[in-house]
Amino acid sequence: MPADETRNTLPAEWAFVVHLRPGALAEDGRMVGRVEHVASGRSVLFGSLPELVAFLGRVPRNLREDVEQGPSKEAR
């Protein structure tokens, strides 16, 4: 896939940075580190692959719900 197509199909709003601790090996079941959602800055420390995957699913869903609900009462 050409670079321009990749950039267009992978929006920055869906970008995450995963920082693994030394010795974290997925094939051995050792997934420990920190993950950050680039666009929002939300981050979490994780100690397992299921925790990492849960964050990857939760953040976009929460952001979508925030957009659908509109500004909070405090922001008005």
Backbone atoms as SQL, in Angstrom:
CREATE TABLE atoms (id INTEGER PRIMARY KEY, chain TEXT, resi INTEGER, resn TEXT, atom TEXT, x REAL, y REAL, z REAL);
INSERT INTO atoms VALUES
  (1, 'A', 1, 'MET', 'N', 0.861, -1.175, 0.000),
  (2, 'A', 1, 'MET', 'CA', 0.000, 0.000, 0.000),
  (3, 'A', 1, 'MET', 'C', 0.906, 1.236, 0.000),
  (4, 'A', 2, 'PRO', 'N', 0.684, 2.191, -0.905),
  (5, 'A', 2, 'PRO', 'CA', 1.482, 3.412, -0.935),
  (6, 'A', 2, 'PRO', 'C', 1.327, 4.210, 0.363),
  (7, 'A', 3, 'ALA', 'N', 2.366, 4.965, 0.719),
  (8, 'A', 3, 'ALA', 'CA', 2.387, 5.719, 1.974),
  (9, 'A', 3, 'ALA', 'C', 1.199, 6.670, 2.088),
  (10, 'A', 4, 'ASP', 'N', 0.812, 7.351, 1.001),
  (11, 'A', 4, 'ASP', 'CA', -0.314, 8.284, 1.052),
  (12, 'A', 4, 'ASP', 'C', -1.611, 7.559, 1.393),
  (13, 'A', 5, 'GLU', 'N', -1.812, 6.369, 0.849),
  (14, 'A', 5, 'GLU', 'CA', -3.018, 5.596, 1.163),
  (15, 'A', 5, 'GLU', 'C', -3.022, 5.191, 2.627),
  (16, 'A', 6, 'THR', 'N', -1.885, 4.787, 3.150),
  (17, 'A', 6, 'THR', 'CA', -1.794, 4.400, 4.552),
  (18, 'A', 6, 'THR', 'C', -2.137, 5.581, 5.442),
  (19, 'A', 7, 'ARG', 'N', -1.593, 6.747, 5.152),
  (20, 'A', 7, 'ARG', 'CA', -1.844, 7.938, 5.959),
  (21, 'A', 7, 'ARG', 'C', -3.327, 8.277, 5.950),
  (22, 'A', 8, 'ASN', 'N', -3.985, 8.152, 4.821),
  (23, 'A', 8, 'ASN', 'CA', -5.402, 8.479, 4.711),
  (24, 'A', 8, 'ASN', 'C', -6.290, 7.453, 5.408),
  (25, 'A', 9, 'THR', 'N', -5.880, 6.212, 5.454),
  (26, 'A', 9, 'THR', 'CA', -6.723, 5.178, 6.054),
  (27, 'A', 9, 'THR', 'C', -6.419, 4.964, 7.538),
  (28, 'A', 10, 'LEU', 'N', -5.344, 5.573, 8.048),
  (29, 'A', 10, 'LEU', 'CA', -4.975, 5.423, 9.449),
  (30, 'A', 10, 'LEU', 'C', -4.927, 6.808, 10.106),
  (31, 'A', 11, 'PRO', 'N', -6.101, 7.332, 10.504),
  (32, 'A', 11, 'PRO', 'CA', -6.138, 8.683, 11.073),
  (33, 'A', 11, 'PRO', 'C', -5.424, 8.756, 12.422),
  (34, 'A', 12, 'ALA', 'N', -4.839, 9.904, 12.705),
  (35, 'A', 12, 'ALA', 'CA', -4.092, 10.121, 13.945),
  (36, 'A', 12, 'ALA', 'C', -4.969, 9.938, 15.177),
  (37, 'A', 13, 'GLU', 'N', -6.260, 10.158, 15.058),
  (38, 'A', 13, 'GLU', 'CA', -7.159, 10.001, 16.201),
  (39, 'A', 13, 'GLU', 'C', -7.181, 8.562, 16.717),
  (40, 'A', 14, 'TRP', 'N', -6.694, 7.640, 15.924),
  (41, 'A', 14, 'TRP', 'CA', -6.667, 6.231, 16.315),
  (42, 'A', 14, 'TRP', 'C', -5.253, 5.758, 16.638),
  (43, 'A', 15, 'ALA', 'N', -4.316, 6.688, 16.854),
  (44, 'A', 15, 'ALA', 'CA', -2.925, 6.324, 17.118),
  (45, 'A', 15, 'ALA', 'C', -2.680, 6.128, 18.614),
  (46, 'A', 16, 'PHE', 'N', -1.917, 5.104, 18.933),
  (47, 'A', 16, 'PHE', 'CA', -1.526, 4.787, 20.296),
  (48, 'A', 16, 'PHE', 'C', -0.024, 4.574, 20.335),
  (49, 'A', 17, 'VAL', 'N', 0.591, 4.894, 21.477),
  (50, 'A', 17, 'VAL', 'CA', 1.988, 4.573, 21.712),
  (51, 'A', 17, 'VAL', 'C', 2.014, 3.519, 22.810),
  (52, 'A', 18, 'VAL', 'N', 2.688, 2.422, 22.544),
  (53, 'A', 18, 'VAL', 'CA', 2.827, 1.348, 23.526),
  (54, 'A', 18, 'VAL', 'C', 4.296, 1.271, 23.912),
  (55, 'A', 19, 'HIS', 'N', 4.569, 1.462, 25.188),
  (56, 'A', 19, 'HIS', 'CA', 5.923, 1.412, 25.712),
  (57, 'A', 19, 'HIS', 'C', 6.019, 0.184, 26.605),
  (58, 'A', 20, 'LEU', 'N', 6.820, -0.790, 26.183),
  (59, 'A', 20, 'LEU', 'CA', 6.953, -2.038, 26.928),
  (60, 'A', 20, 'LEU', 'C', 8.134, -1.967, 27.886),
  (61, 'A', 21, 'ARG', 'N', 7.960, -2.574, 29.049),
  (62, 'A', 21, 'ARG', 'CA', 9.052, -2.660, 30.014),
  (63, 'A', 21, 'ARG', 'C', 10.064, -3.692, 29.511),
  (64, 'A', 22, 'PRO', 'N', 11.328, -3.542, 29.917),
  (65, 'A', 22, 'PRO', 'CA', 12.326, -4.556, 29.539),
  (66, 'A', 22, 'PRO', 'C', 11.865, -5.942, 30.007),
  (67, 'A', 23, 'GLY', 'N', 12.017, -6.913, 29.150),
  (68, 'A', 23, 'GLY', 'CA', 11.623, -8.277, 29.483),
  (69, 'A', 23, 'GLY', 'C', 10.186, -8.616, 29.148),
  (70, 'A', 24, 'ALA', 'N', 9.416, -7.650, 28.656),
  (71, 'A', 24, 'ALA', 'CA', 8.027, -7.925, 28.264),
  (72, 'A', 24, 'ALA', 'C', 8.039, -8.715, 26.963),
  (73, 'A', 25, 'LEU', 'N', 7.548, -9.922, 27.011),
  (74, 'A', 25, 'LEU', 'CA', 7.530, -10.790, 25.834),
  (75, 'A', 25, 'LEU', 'C', 6.136, -11.362, 25.649),
  (76, 'A', 26, 'ALA', 'N', 5.475, -10.949, 24.595),
  (77, 'A', 26, 'ALA', 'CA', 4.106, -11.402, 24.346),
  (78, 'A', 26, 'ALA', 'C', 4.028, -12.925, 24.231),
  (79, 'A', 27, 'GLU', 'N', 5.001, -13.526, 23.556),
  (80, 'A', 27, 'GLU', 'CA', 4.931, -14.974, 23.358),
  (81, 'A', 27, 'GLU', 'C', 5.070, -15.745, 24.667),
  (82, 'A', 28, 'ASP', 'N', 5.634, -15.103, 25.688),
  (83, 'A', 28, 'ASP', 'CA', 5.738, -15.729, 27.005),
  (84, 'A', 28, 'ASP', 'C', 4.631, -15.272, 27.948),
  (85, 'A', 29, 'GLY', 'N', 3.719, -14.459, 27.443),
  (86, 'A', 29, 'GLY', 'CA', 2.613, -13.980, 28.260),
  (87, 'A', 29, 'GLY', 'C', 2.982, -12.848, 29.204),
  (88, 'A', 30, 'ARG', 'N', 4.127, -12.213, 28.988),
  (89, 'A', 30, 'ARG', 'CA', 4.579, -11.108, 29.848),
  (90, 'A', 30, 'ARG', 'C', 4.432, -9.788, 29.097),
  (91, 'A', 31, 'MET', 'N', 3.308, -9.156, 29.255),
  (92, 'A', 31, 'MET', 'CA', 3.049, -7.857, 28.624),
  (93, 'A', 31, 'MET', 'C', 2.869, -6.835, 29.733),
  (94, 'A', 32, 'VAL', 'N', 3.892, -6.030, 29.958),
  (95, 'A', 32, 'VAL', 'CA', 3.876, -5.036, 31.015),
  (96, 'A', 32, 'VAL', 'C', 4.412, -3.739, 30.437),
  (97, 'A', 33, 'GLY', 'N', 3.708, -2.645, 30.705),
  (98, 'A', 33, 'GLY', 'CA', 4.186, -1.364, 30.212),
  (99, 'A', 33, 'GLY', 'C', 3.153, -0.274, 30.367),
  (100, 'A', 34, 'ARG', 'N', 3.220, 0.678, 29.455),
  (101, 'A', 34, 'ARG', 'CA', 2.331, 1.845, 29.464),
  (102, 'A', 34, 'ARG', 'C', 1.837, 2.068, 28.054),
  (103, 'A', 35, 'VAL', 'N', 0.569, 2.457, 27.932),
  (104, 'A', 35, 'VAL', 'CA', -0.001, 2.769, 26.628),
  (105, 'A', 35, 'VAL', 'C', -0.650, 4.142, 26.709),
  (106, 'A', 36, 'GLU', 'N', -0.477, 4.933, 25.652),
  (107, 'A', 36, 'GLU', 'CA', -1.050, 6.283, 25.602),
  (108, 'A', 36, 'GLU', 'C', -1.789, 6.484, 24.289),
  (109, 'A', 37, 'HIS', 'N', -2.980, 7.074, 24.391),
  (110, 'A', 37, 'HIS', 'CA', -3.732, 7.468, 23.212),
  (111, 'A', 37, 'HIS', 'C', -3.191, 8.831, 22.796),
  (112, 'A', 38, 'VAL', 'N', -2.631, 8.915, 21.601),
  (113, 'A', 38, 'VAL', 'CA', -1.911, 10.107, 21.163),
  (114, 'A', 38, 'VAL', 'C', -2.798, 11.348, 21.136),
  (115, 'A', 39, 'ALA', 'N', -3.969, 11.260, 20.567),
  (116, 'A', 39, 'ALA', 'CA', -4.826, 12.439, 20.384),
  (117, 'A', 39, 'ALA', 'C', -5.345, 13.007, 21.704),
  (118, 'A', 40, 'SER', 'N', -5.687, 12.153, 22.662),
  (119, 'A', 40, 'SER', 'CA', -6.279, 12.629, 23.915),
  (120, 'A', 40, 'SER', 'C', -5.277, 12.742, 25.053),
  (121, 'A', 41, 'GLY', 'N', -4.162, 12.023, 24.954),
  (122, 'A', 41, 'GLY', 'CA', -3.190, 12.006, 26.032),
  (123, 'A', 41, 'GLY', 'C', -3.559, 11.062, 27.162),
  (124, 'A', 42, 'ARG', 'N', -4.681, 10.376, 27.051),
  (125, 'A', 42, 'ARG', 'CA', -5.072, 9.413, 28.090),
  (126, 'A', 42, 'ARG', 'C', -4.089, 8.248, 28.064),
  (127, 'A', 43, 'SER', 'N', -3.712, 7.802, 29.262),
  (128, 'A', 43, 'SER', 'CA', -2.751, 6.708, 29.327),
  (129, 'A', 43, 'SER', 'C', -3.042, 5.821, 30.527),
  (130, 'A', 44, 'VAL', 'N', -2.434, 4.637, 30.513),
  (131, 'A', 44, 'VAL', 'CA', -2.609, 3.685, 31.604),
  (132, 'A', 44, 'VAL', 'C', -1.398, 2.754, 31.628),
  (133, 'A', 45, 'LEU', 'N', -1.061, 2.308, 32.826),
  (134, 'A', 45, 'LEU', 'CA', -0.077, 1.238, 32.970),
  (135, 'A', 45, 'LEU', 'C', -0.832, -0.080, 32.842),
  (136, 'A', 46, 'PHE', 'N', -0.250, -1.049, 32.159),
  (137, 'A', 46, 'PHE', 'CA', -0.910, -2.352, 32.019),
  (138, 'A', 46, 'PHE', 'C', 0.052, -3.447, 32.451),
  (139, 'A', 47, 'GLY', 'N', -0.523, -4.525, 32.936),
  (140, 'A', 47, 'GLY', 'CA', 0.275, -5.648, 33.403),
  (141, 'A', 47, 'GLY', 'C', -0.005, -6.941, 32.679),
  (142, 'A', 48, 'SER', 'N', -0.841, -6.851, 31.638),
  (143, 'A', 48, 'SER', 'CA', -1.169, -8.046, 30.869),
  (144, 'A', 48, 'SER', 'C', -1.713, -7.634, 29.506),
  (145, 'A', 49, 'LEU', 'N', -1.705, -8.576, 28.586),
  (146, 'A', 49, 'LEU', 'CA', -2.250, -8.319, 27.259),
  (147, 'A', 49, 'LEU', 'C', -3.738, -7.968, 27.321),
  (148, 'A', 50, 'PRO', 'N', -4.556, -8.666, 28.138),
  (149, 'A', 50, 'PRO', 'CA', -5.970, -8.277, 28.228),
  (150, 'A', 50, 'PRO', 'C', -6.165, -6.838, 28.723),
  (151, 'A', 51, 'GLU', 'N', -5.328, -6.368, 29.639),
  (152, 'A', 51, 'GLU', 'CA', -5.440, -4.985, 30.106),
  (153, 'A', 51, 'GLU', 'C', -5.107, -4.004, 28.983),
  (154, 'A', 52, 'LEU', 'N', -4.081, -4.317, 28.197),
  (155, 'A', 52, 'LEU', 'CA', -3.715, -3.477, 27.058),
  (156, 'A', 52, 'LEU', 'C', -4.851, -3.417, 26.042),
  (157, 'A', 53, 'VAL', 'N', -5.393, -4.568, 25.696),
  (158, 'A', 53, 'VAL', 'CA', -6.471, -4.642, 24.712),
  (159, 'A', 53, 'VAL', 'C', -7.717, -3.915, 25.222),
  (160, 'A', 54, 'ALA', 'N', -7.996, -4.016, 26.515),
  (161, 'A', 54, 'ALA', 'CA', -9.158, -3.325, 27.083),
  (162, 'A', 54, 'ALA', 'C', -9.017, -1.815, 26.915),
  (163, 'A', 55, 'PHE', 'N', -7.829, -1.278, 27.165),
  (164, 'A', 55, 'PHE', 'CA', -7.602, 0.163, 26.997),
  (165, 'A', 55, 'PHE', 'C', -7.755, 0.555, 25.532),
  (166, 'A', 56, 'LEU', 'N', -7.204, -0.248, 24.634),
  (167, 'A', 56, 'LEU', 'CA', -7.298, 0.052, 23.200),
  (168, 'A', 56, 'LEU', 'C', -8.750, 0.094, 22.733),
  (169, 'A', 57, 'GLY', 'N', -9.625, -0.657, 23.363),
  (170, 'A', 57, 'GLY', 'CA', -11.040, -0.635, 23.015),
  (171, 'A', 57, 'GLY', 'C', -11.817, 0.441, 23.751),
  (172, 'A', 58, 'ARG', 'N', -11.443, 0.683, 24.999),
  (173, 'A', 58, 'ARG', 'CA', -12.191, 1.613, 25.850),
  (174, 'A', 58, 'ARG', 'C', -12.008, 3.071, 25.436),
  (175, 'A', 59, 'VAL', 'N', -10.805, 3.495, 25.133),
  (176, 'A', 59, 'VAL', 'CA', -10.554, 4.915, 24.856),
  (177, 'A', 59, 'VAL', 'C', -11.319, 5.411, 23.630),
  (178, 'A', 60, 'PRO', 'N', -11.243, 4.760, 22.483),
  (179, 'A', 60, 'PRO', 'CA', -12.032, 5.253, 21.344),
  (180, 'A', 60, 'PRO', 'C', -13.537, 5.260, 21.622),
  (181, 'A', 61, 'ARG', 'N', -14.019, 4.253, 22.348),
  (182, 'A', 61, 'ARG', 'CA', -15.445, 4.201, 22.682),
  (183, 'A', 61, 'ARG', 'C', -15.816, 5.389, 23.577),
  (184, 'A', 62, 'ASN', 'N', -15.005, 5.680, 24.593),
  (185, 'A', 62, 'ASN', 'CA', -15.269, 6.811, 25.481),
  (186, 'A', 62, 'ASN', 'C', -15.213, 8.134, 24.732),
  (187, 'A', 63, 'LEU', 'N', -14.254, 8.283, 23.833),
  (188, 'A', 63, 'LEU', 'CA', -14.151, 9.518, 23.059),
  (189, 'A', 63, 'LEU', 'C', -15.367, 9.692, 22.156),
  (190, 'A', 64, 'ARG', 'N', -15.829, 8.611, 21.555),
  (191, 'A', 64, 'ARG', 'CA', -17.018, 8.667, 20.689),
  (192, 'A', 64, 'ARG', 'C', -18.233, 9.076, 21.509),
  (193, 'A', 65, 'GLU', 'N', -18.378, 8.507, 22.717),
  (194, 'A', 65, 'GLU', 'CA', -19.505, 8.863, 23.585),
  (195, 'A', 65, 'GLU', 'C', -19.430, 10.333, 23.992),
  (196, 'A', 66, 'ASP', 'N', -18.222, 10.842, 24.284),
  (197, 'A', 66, 'ASP', 'CA', -18.057, 12.256, 24.638),
  (198, 'A', 66, 'ASP', 'C', -18.528, 13.158, 23.506),
  (199, 'A', 67, 'VAL', 'N', -18.180, 12.810, 22.276),
  (200, 'A', 67, 'VAL', 'CA', -18.579, 13.609, 21.112),
  (201, 'A', 67, 'VAL', 'C', -20.084, 13.566, 20.937),
  (202, 'A', 68, 'GLU', 'N', -20.685, 12.384, 21.080),
  (203, 'A', 68, 'GLU', 'CA', -22.128, 12.236, 20.896),
  (204, 'A', 68, 'GLU', 'C', -22.932, 12.989, 21.954),
  (205, 'A', 69, 'GLN', 'N', -22.401, 13.080, 23.195),
  (206, 'A', 69, 'GLN', 'CA', -23.114, 13.749, 24.276),
  (207, 'A', 69, 'GLN', 'C', -22.921, 15.258, 24.233),
  (208, 'A', 70, 'GLY', 'N', -21.919, 15.738, 23.541),
  (209, 'A', 70, 'GLY', 'CA', -21.672, 17.172, 23.477),
  (210, 'A', 70, 'GLY', 'C', -20.929, 17.664, 24.700),
  (211, 'A', 71, 'PRO', 'N', -20.744, 18.976, 24.788),
  (212, 'A', 71, 'PRO', 'CA', -19.997, 19.554, 25.919),
  (213, 'A', 71, 'PRO', 'C', -20.687, 19.264, 27.251),
  (214, 'A', 72, 'SER', 'N', -19.879, 19.056, 28.286),
  (215, 'A', 72, 'SER', 'CA', -20.443, 18.819, 29.614),
  (216, 'A', 72, 'SER', 'C', -20.979, 20.125, 30.187),
  (217, 'A', 73, 'LYS', 'N', -21.775, 20.013, 31.263),
  (218, 'A', 73, 'LYS', 'CA', -22.354, 21.215, 31.878),
  (219, 'A', 73, 'LYS', 'C', -21.261, 22.152, 32.391),
  (220, 'A', 74, 'GLU', 'N', -20.138, 21.592, 32.899),
  (221, 'A', 74, 'GLU', 'CA', -19.064, 22.446, 33.391),
  (222, 'A', 74, 'GLU', 'C', -18.447, 23.273, 32.270),
  (223, 'A', 75, 'ALA', 'N', -18.421, 22.736, 31.050),
  (224, 'A', 75, 'ALA', 'CA', -17.785, 23.426, 29.931),
  (225, 'A', 75, 'ALA', 'C', -18.684, 24.494, 29.325),
  (226, 'A', 76, 'ARG', 'N', -19.954, 24.471, 29.665),
  (227, 'A', 76, 'ARG', 'CA', -20.894, 25.438, 29.065),
  (228, 'A', 76, 'ARG', 'C', -20.847, 26.757, 29.757);
